[in-house]
Amino acid sequence: MKNNKLSLLLGLCLVVVTSTAQEVLTKAEAINHVLDNNYGIKIAENNVEISENNTSILNSGYLPTLSTNFGFDFSLQDRLAEVEGQDPIDQTDLETRRYNTSLDFNYTLFDGLGRRYNFKQLKLQYNLSKLEARETIETTITQMFTVYYELARRLKNVEVLKNTLSLSRERLKRVEYQFQYGQINKLDVLNAEVDVANDSISLINEQQNLFNIKRDLKVVLNEDDLDDNFKVDTTVRFLPILKLEQYISEYKANNVSIQQIEENLLISEYDKKISYSGYLPTVNLFGSYGWNRNISPESPFFPGSTQTTDGYSAGVNLTWNLFDGGQTSVRIQNAKIAYENQQLQKEQIKQNVQRDIQNAFDNYKNRRYIYNLQRKNVETNKNNFKRTQERFKLGQVTSVEFRQAQLNLLNAQTSLNLAKYDAKLAELQLLQLTGQLLNVEF
């Protein structure tokens, strides 16, 4: 009866772990999905487009303005005119109509250079928006790879647990034969059955973790069309240490945070120049064409008339605010303080980035060292398990000793998987800090 239940459990486990043909989501495909579908990246790209529109000549203030207007007035009145020595003159329903239209042209010849500096500032803000979009992309790709490599680790763990379960089932068959021939007691069979059940449960739990991580990755990719049975590329390639050291030496020119504060410094410098333009005059050129028609009713002394006028006018207007109550002076002082703050922030960011890079590099080297140790540890445990397995077949070691060697190999292999992907994530963090994340192949 117990053997029937165990067979049923093994059958259910095989249904869970048996995989059909699975689609492999490569790293390049995952990056493309993120770039095409991620909401944060789309918003950042839209902001870049807005900033690009702002740098157009149409938003510069360098082009003239041309406007037109049209007016119509109508009045209906009654009039009583009383002249001494004459009978009163009573007039009703007197209509008066006035029409006017004009075409007006205005152009600023000089505005104290504020327009010029503002236009240059808009171009800098466009560059800043591109850097902000790049930062969003880098952060999103790092987040994606955190989930991607976690899924890869779970896949490798499932492979390890499948192999462990297979060995436990093989061991169970062997001890059942030994028990039938009276070579061992029933306790060894029961221990083997318990180990098979525990390995089956561990595999089922890891499969569930695998499915959960797949759903997390689909959310990050914003991709619902992926089949639930998809896999990811579990291979990992590390960059040469000399290449990483070269990236570290060039971080000041490539780190996105440092580049952003450099742009903000230039923007603040133009704020000062824009503020100084308040001390200079403004010169405007204007011109217009006008047309007017006035239709008047007759009066006691004049007949009704229609007057039409049209003509051109042009001129130059100079405005110079000699004293604005000190507002320009305050703006200049505040702009200088803001620029000084940007300089201080730049030094602070450089200091923080330098610290973060050093920490990330040390963390990366430690994780690579641990990974190499774990690889050696796995080889040692494989050799130990192989010898233990051979001696177990010869009856020279107990089931407990065999199980311990099996567990040691299992723990070493899962620890190796963790160390490998932790080291890769540490490398990605270092690449992001040095500004090279988007310049390498995965």
C-alpha positions as CSV (number, residue, x, y, z in Angstrom):
1,M,0.0,0.0,0.0
2,K,2.8,2.4,0.9
3,N,4.6,1.5,-2.3
4,N,1.4,2.4,-4.3
5,K,1.2,5.8,-2.6
6,L,4.8,6.4,-3.3
7,S,4.4,5.5,-6.9
8,L,1.5,7.9,-7.2
9,L,3.5,10.7,-5.6
10,L,6.4,10.0,-8.0
11,G,4.0,10.0,-10.9
12,L,2.5,13.4,-9.9
13,C,6.0,14.8,-9.5
14,L,7.0,13.7,-12.9
15,V,3.9,15.4,-14.4
16,V,5.0,18.6,-12.7
17,V,8.7,18.5,-13.6
18,T,8.3,17.1,-17.1
19,S,8.9,19.9,-19.6
20,T,7.7,20.2,-23.1
21,A,9.4,22.2,-25.8
22,Q,10.1,25.6,-24.3
23,E,10.8,28.9,-25.9
24,V,14.1,30.5,-24.8
25,L,14.0,34.2,-24.1
26,T,17.5,35.5,-24.8
27,K,19.0,38.4,-23.1
28,A,18.9,40.5,-26.2
29,E,15.2,39.8,-26.7
30,A,14.5,40.6,-23.0
31,I,16.2,44.0,-23.5
32,N,14.2,44.7,-26.6
33,H,11.0,43.9,-24.8
34,V,11.9,46.3,-22.1
35,L,12.9,49.1,-24.5
36,D,9.7,48.7,-26.5
37,N,7.1,48.1,-23.7
38,N,8.2,49.5,-20.4
39,Y,6.0,52.3,-19.3
40,G,8.7,54.2,-17.5
41,I,10.9,54.2,-20.6
42,K,8.0,55.3,-22.8
43,I,7.4,58.3,-20.5
44,A,11.0,59.2,-20.5
45,E,11.1,59.1,-24.3
46,N,8.0,61.3,-24.5
47,N,9.7,63.8,-22.2
48,V,12.7,63.9,-24.5
49,E,10.4,64.6,-27.4
50,I,8.8,67.5,-25.5
51,S,12.3,68.9,-24.8
52,E,13.2,68.5,-28.5
53,N,10.1,70.4,-29.5
54,N,11.1,73.2,-27.1
55,T,14.4,73.7,-28.9
56,S,12.6,74.5,-32.1
57,I,13.0,77.9,-33.7
58,L,9.3,78.2,-33.3
59,N,9.8,78.3,-29.5
60,S,12.8,80.6,-29.5
61,G,11.3,84.0,-29.6
62,Y,13.4,84.9,-32.7
63,L,10.4,84.9,-35.1
64,P,8.1,87.8,-35.5
65,T,4.4,87.8,-34.6
66,L,1.6,88.6,-37.1
67,S,-1.9,89.1,-35.9
68,T,-5.2,90.4,-37.3
69,N,-8.4,91.7,-35.7
70,F,-11.8,92.7,-37.0
71,G,-14.4,94.9,-35.3
72,F,-18.0,95.9,-36.0
73,D,-20.2,98.3,-34.1
74,F,-23.9,98.9,-34.6
75,S,-26.2,101.4,-32.8
76,L,-29.8,102.3,-33.3
77,Q,-31.0,105.6,-31.7
78,D,-33.8,108.1,-31.6
79,R,-32.8,111.8,-31.7
80,L,-34.8,114.9,-30.8
81,A,-33.2,118.1,-31.9
82,E,-34.5,121.4,-30.6
83,V,-33.2,124.6,-32.2
84,E,-34.3,128.0,-30.9
85,G,-36.8,129.6,-33.1
86,Q,-37.5,126.4,-35.0
87,D,-39.8,123.5,-34.7
88,P,-38.2,120.4,-33.0
89,I,-36.9,117.8,-35.3
90,D,-37.7,114.3,-34.2
91,Q,-35.6,111.4,-35.7
92,T,-36.1,107.7,-35.0
93,D,-34.3,104.5,-35.9
94,L,-31.0,106.2,-36.7
95,E,-28.4,103.6,-37.6
96,T,-24.7,104.0,-37.1
97,R,-22.3,101.2,-38.3
98,R,-18.6,101.1,-37.9
99,Y,-16.3,98.5,-39.5
100,N,-12.6,98.1,-38.8
101,T,-9.9,95.5,-39.5
102,S,-6.1,95.5,-39.2
103,L,-3.1,93.4,-39.8
104,D,-0.4,93.9,-37.1
105,F,3.3,92.9,-37.3
106,N,5.6,92.9,-34.2
107,Y,9.3,91.8,-34.0
108,T,11.7,92.1,-31.1
109,L,15.0,93.4,-32.4
110,F,16.8,93.3,-29.1
111,D,15.6,92.1,-25.6
112,G,18.8,92.4,-23.6
113,L,20.1,89.0,-24.8
114,G,17.6,87.2,-22.7
115,R,16.1,85.5,-25.7
116,R,19.5,84.3,-26.9
117,Y,20.5,82.8,-23.5
118,N,17.0,81.3,-23.0
119,F,17.3,79.5,-26.4
120,K,20.7,78.1,-25.5
121,Q,19.3,77.0,-22.1
122,L,16.5,75.1,-23.9
123,K,19.1,73.1,-25.8
124,L,20.9,72.2,-22.6
125,Q,17.6,71.1,-21.1
126,Y,17.1,68.9,-24.1
127,N,20.5,67.3,-23.5
128,L,19.5,66.9,-19.8
129,S,16.2,65.1,-20.8
130,K,18.2,62.6,-22.9
131,L,20.4,61.9,-19.9
132,E,17.4,61.4,-17.7
133,A,15.9,59.0,-20.2
134,R,19.2,57.1,-20.3
135,E,19.2,56.9,-16.5
136,T,15.7,55.5,-16.6
137,I,16.7,52.9,-19.3
138,E,19.8,51.9,-17.3
139,T,17.8,51.5,-14.1
140,T,15.0,49.5,-15.8
141,I,17.5,47.2,-17.5
142,T,19.2,46.5,-14.2
143,Q,15.9,45.7,-12.6
144,M,15.0,43.5,-15.5
145,F,18.3,41.5,-15.2
146,T,17.8,41.1,-11.5
147,V,14.6,39.2,-12.2
148,Y,16.0,37.5,-15.4
149,Y,19.0,36.1,-13.5
150,E,16.9,35.1,-10.6
151,L,14.8,33.1,-13.0
152,A,18.0,31.6,-14.5
153,R,19.1,30.6,-11.0
154,R,15.8,28.9,-10.3
155,L,16.0,27.0,-13.6
156,K,19.5,25.7,-12.7
157,N,18.2,24.7,-9.2
158,V,15.4,22.8,-10.8
159,E,17.9,20.8,-12.9
160,V,19.9,20.1,-9.7
161,L,16.8,19.0,-7.8
162,K,15.7,16.8,-10.7
163,N,19.0,15.0,-10.7
164,T,18.8,14.7,-6.9
165,L,15.4,13.1,-7.1
166,S,16.6,10.7,-9.8
167,L,19.4,9.6,-7.6
168,S,17.1,9.2,-4.7
169,R,14.7,7.1,-6.8
170,E,17.6,4.9,-7.9
171,R,18.7,4.5,-4.4
172,L,15.1,3.5,-3.3
173,K,15.0,0.7,-6.0
174,R,18.4,-0.6,-4.8
175,V,17.4,-0.8,-1.2
176,E,14.1,-2.4,-2.1
177,Y,16.0,-5.2,-3.9
178,Q,18.4,-5.5,-1.0
179,F,15.5,-5.7,1.4
180,Q,13.8,-8.5,-0.7
181,Y,17.0,-10.5,-0.5
182,G,17.4,-9.9,3.2
183,Q,20.5,-7.8,3.0
184,I,19.1,-4.8,4.9
185,N,16.3,-4.2,7.3
186,K,13.0,-2.3,6.6
187,L,14.3,0.9,8.2
188,D,16.7,1.5,5.3
189,V,13.8,1.2,2.9
190,L,11.7,3.7,4.9
191,N,14.5,6.2,5.1
192,A,14.9,6.0,1.3
193,E,11.2,6.5,0.8
194,V,11.3,9.6,3.1
195,D,14.2,11.0,1.1
196,V,12.4,10.5,-2.2
197,A,9.3,12.3,-0.8
198,N,11.4,15.2,0.6
199,D,13.2,15.6,-2.7
200,S,9.9,15.5,-4.6
201,I,8.5,18.2,-2.3
202,S,11.6,20.4,-2.7
203,L,11.4,20.1,-6.5
204,I,7.7,21.0,-6.5
205,N,8.3,24.0,-4.3
206,E,11.1,25.2,-6.5
207,Q,8.9,24.7,-9.6
208,Q,6.3,27.0,-8.0
209,N,9.0,29.6,-7.2
210,L,10.0,29.3,-10.9
211,F,6.5,30.1,-12.1
212,N,6.3,33.1,-9.7
213,I,9.5,34.5,-11.0
214,K,8.3,34.0,-14.6
215,R,5.2,36.1,-13.8
216,D,7.5,38.8,-12.3
217,L,9.6,38.9,-15.4
218,K,6.6,39.2,-17.7
219,V,5.4,42.2,-15.6
220,V,8.8,43.9,-15.9
221,L,8.8,43.2,-19.7
222,N,5.2,44.2,-20.0
223,E,4.8,41.2,-22.2
224,D,1.7,39.0,-21.8
225,D,2.2,37.0,-25.0
226,L,5.1,35.0,-23.7
227,D,4.2,31.3,-23.2
228,D,4.2,30.2,-19.5
229,N,6.7,27.5,-20.3
230,F,9.4,29.9,-21.6
231,K,13.0,29.6,-20.4
232,V,15.8,32.1,-20.2
233,D,19.5,31.9,-21.2
234,T,21.3,30.5,-18.1
235,T,24.8,31.1,-19.4
236,V,26.9,33.9,-17.8
237,R,29.9,35.6,-19.3
238,F,32.1,37.9,-17.2
239,L,34.0,40.8,-18.5
240,P,37.8,40.8,-18.1
241,I,39.0,42.5,-15.0
242,L,41.3,44.8,-17.0
243,K,38.3,46.0,-19.0
244,L,36.4,46.8,-15.8
245,E,39.4,48.7,-14.4
246,Q,39.5,50.7,-17.7
247,Y,35.8,51.6,-17.3
248,I,36.4,52.7,-13.7
249,S,39.2,55.0,-14.8
250,E,36.8,56.7,-17.2
251,Y,33.8,57.0,-14.9
252,K,33.9,60.8,-14.6
253,A,33.2,61.2,-18.3
254,N,30.5,58.5,-18.5
255,N,28.6,58.3,-15.3
256,V,25.1,59.6,-16.0
257,S,24.7,61.4,-12.6
258,I,27.9,63.3,-13.1
259,Q,26.8,64.2,-16.7
260,Q,23.4,65.4,-15.4
261,I,24.9,67.7,-12.8
262,E,27.3,69.1,-15.5
263,E,24.3,70.0,-17.6
264,N,22.5,71.6,-14.7
265,L,25.6,73.7,-14.0
266,L,25.5,75.1,-17.5
267,I,21.8,75.7,-17.2
268,S,22.3,77.6,-13.9
269,E,25.1,79.7,-15.6
270,Y,22.6,80.8,-18.3
271,D,20.1,81.7,-15.5
272,K,22.6,84.3,-14.3
273,K,23.0,85.7,-17.9
274,I,19.3,85.8,-18.4
275,S,18.9,87.7,-15.1
276,Y,21.5,90.3,-16.2
277,S,19.4,91.0,-19.3
278,G,16.9,92.9,-17.1
279,Y,19.4,95.8,-17.0
280,L,19.3,96.3,-20.8
281,P,16.7,97.9,-23.0
282,T,14.2,96.2,-25.3
283,V,13.8,97.3,-28.9
284,N,10.7,96.3,-30.8
285,L,9.8,96.8,-34.5
286,F,6.1,97.1,-35.3
287,G,4.0,97.7,-38.4
288,S,0.3,97.5,-39.3
289,Y,-2.2,97.9,-42.0
290,G,-5.6,99.2,-41.1
291,W,-9.0,99.6,-42.8
292,N,-12.0,101.5,-41.3
293,R,-15.5,102.3,-42.5
294,N,-17.9,104.5,-40.6
295,I,-21.6,104.8,-41.8
296,S,-23.4,107.7,-40.0
297,P,-27.0,108.7,-40.2
298,E,-28.1,112.2,-41.2
299,S,-28.4,114.9,-38.6
300,P,-30.4,118.1,-38.6
301,F,-27.4,120.0,-39.9
302,F,-25.5,117.4,-41.9
303,P,-26.5,114.7,-44.4
304,G,-25.7,111.0,-43.7
305,S,-22.2,110.0,-44.7
306,T,-20.0,107.0,-45.3
307,Q,-16.3,107.4,-44.5
308,T,-13.6,104.8,-45.5
309,T,-10.0,105.0,-44.5
310,D,-7.1,102.6,-44.9
311,G,-3.3,102.9,-44.6
312,Y,0.0,101.7,-43.2
313,S,1.9,102.5,-40.1
314,A,5.3,101.4,-38.8
315,G,7.8,102.3,-36.1
316,V,10.4,101.3,-33.6
317,N,9.8,101.2,-29.9
318,L,12.6,101.2,-27.3
319,T,11.8,100.3,-23.7
320,W,14.3,100.7,-20.9
321,N,13.4,99.9,-17.4
322,L,15.8,102.2,-15.6
323,F,14.8,101.0,-12.1
324,D,12.4,98.1,-11.3
325,G,12.5,98.4,-7.6
326,G,15.5,96.0,-7.2
327,Q,13.9,92.9,-8.6
328,T,16.6,92.3,-11.3
329,S,19.3,92.6,-8.6
330,V,17.6,90.0,-6.4
331,R,17.2,87.6,-9.4
332,I,20.9,88.0,-10.2
333,Q,21.9,87.3,-6.6
334,N,19.6,84.2,-6.4
335,A,21.0,82.9,-9.7
336,K,24.5,83.2,-8.4
337,I,23.6,81.3,-5.2
338,A,21.8,78.6,-7.2
339,Y,24.9,78.2,-9.4
340,E,27.1,77.9,-6.3
341,N,24.7,75.2,-5.0
342,Q,25.0,73.3,-8.2
343,Q,28.8,73.3,-7.9
344,L,28.6,72.0,-4.4
345,Q,26.1,69.3,-5.5
346,K,28.5,68.4,-8.3
347,E,31.3,67.8,-5.8
348,Q,29.0,65.8,-3.6
349,I,27.8,63.6,-6.4
350,K,31.4,63.0,-7.6
351,Q,32.3,61.9,-4.1
352,N,29.3,59.6,-3.7
353,V,29.8,58.1,-7.2
354,Q,33.5,57.4,-6.5
355,R,32.6,55.7,-3.2
356,D,29.8,53.7,-4.8
357,I,32.1,52.5,-7.6
358,Q,34.8,51.5,-5.2
359,N,32.3,49.6,-3.1
360,A,30.8,48.0,-6.1
361,F,34.2,46.9,-7.4
362,D,35.2,45.4,-4.1
363,N,31.8,43.6,-3.9
364,Y,32.3,42.3,-7.5
365,K,35.8,41.0,-6.7
366,N,34.5,39.3,-3.6
367,R,31.6,37.6,-5.3
368,R,33.9,36.4,-8.2
369,Y,36.2,35.0,-5.6
370,I,33.3,33.2,-3.8
371,Y,32.1,32.0,-7.2
372,N,35.4,30.4,-8.0
373,L,35.5,28.8,-4.5
374,Q,32.1,27.4,-5.0
375,R,33.1,25.9,-8.4
376,K,36.0,24.1,-6.7
377,N,33.7,23.1,-3.9
378,V,31.2,21.5,-6.4
379,E,34.0,19.5,-8.0
380,T,35.2,18.3,-4.6
381,N,31.6,17.2,-3.7
382,K,31.1,15.6,-7.1
383,N,34.2,13.5,-6.6
384,N,33.2,12.7,-3.0
385,F,29.7,11.7,-4.0
386,K,30.9,9.6,-6.9
387,R,33.2,7.6,-4.6
388,T,30.5,7.3,-1.9
389,Q,28.0,6.1,-4.6
390,E,30.4,3.4,-5.7
391,R,31.0,2.3,-2.2
392,F,27.3,2.4,-1.5
393,K,26.7,0.0,-4.4
394,L,29.3,-2.3,-2.9
395,G,27.7,-2.1,0.5
396,Q,30.7,-0.4,2.1
397,V,28.8,2.7,3.3
398,T,25.4,3.1,4.9
399,S,22.3,4.9,3.5
400,V,22.9,7.7,5.9
401,E,26.4,8.3,4.7
402,F,25.2,8.2,1.1
403,R,22.4,10.6,1.8
404,Q,24.8,13.0,3.5
405,A,27.1,13.0,0.5
406,Q,24.1,13.6,-1.7
407,L,22.9,16.6,0.3
408,N,26.4,18.0,0.4
409,L,26.5,17.9,-3.4
410,L,23.0,19.4,-3.6
411,N,23.9,22.3,-1.3
412,A,27.2,22.9,-3.2
413,Q,25.5,23.1,-6.5
414,T,22.7,25.5,-5.4
415,S,25.3,27.6,-3.7
416,L,27.3,27.7,-6.9
417,N,24.2,28.9,-8.8
418,L,23.6,31.7,-6.3
419,A,27.2,32.8,-6.3
420,K,27.4,32.8,-10.1
421,Y,24.3,35.1,-10.6
422,D,25.2,37.3,-7.6
423,A,28.6,37.9,-9.2
424,K,27.0,38.8,-12.5
425,L,24.5,41.2,-10.9
426,A,27.5,42.8,-9.0
427,E,29.2,43.3,-12.4
428,L,26.0,44.9,-13.8
429,Q,25.9,47.4,-10.9
430,L,29.5,48.3,-11.6
431,L,28.8,48.8,-15.3
432,Q,25.8,51.1,-14.5
433,L,27.9,53.2,-12.1
434,T,30.7,53.6,-14.7
435,G,28.2,54.5,-17.4
436,Q,29.0,51.5,-19.6
437,L,25.8,49.4,-19.0
438,L,24.4,50.2,-22.5
439,N,27.8,49.7,-24.2
440,V,28.4,46.0,-23.5
441,E,26.9,42.8,-24.9
442,F,25.2,40.4,-22.6
